[in-house]
Amino acid sequence: MDVIVAEKYQNHDKAFISIVLSFKLKSIQLGTRMDRNLFIDKRR
């Protein structure tokens, strides 16, 4: 029982980490655009 649960958590962690990494990459790309837009808005 414990082993199965541990394996499930490991698989979940791997999937979660990959999702988080892809999300971070997207948010970094979006973030740079958003930062530029905010910077332009502040200058107005």
N, C-alpha and C positions, 0 to 999 in steps of 0.2 A: 504493500500500500504506500508506504513512505517513498519507496524508490520510484513508483509510478508518478506520484505527486511531484517529486523532485524533477523527474524528466519533463513533466508537463510544464513546470515552472521554467526550466532551462529553455525549452522551445519557445515559451511565451516571451522570455527575456530576450532571446535572439530576435524574434519577430519585432518586439517592442523597440529594441535598440535600432534595428534597421529602419523602422518607421520613424523613430525620433531623428536619426541621422538624415534621412531623406527630407523630413520636415524642416530640420535645421538648415539644410542646403537651400531649400526653397525659401525659407524665411530670410536667409541671408541675402539671396538674390532680390526678394521683394523688399527687404529692409533697406538695401542700398538705394533702390528707386524711391521708397517712401521717404528716406532721409533727405534725398535731393529735393523732393517735392516740398517737404516741411521747411527745408532751408530756403527754398525759393519763396514759399509763403511768408516766412518770417521777414525776408528782405522787403516784401511789399509793406 
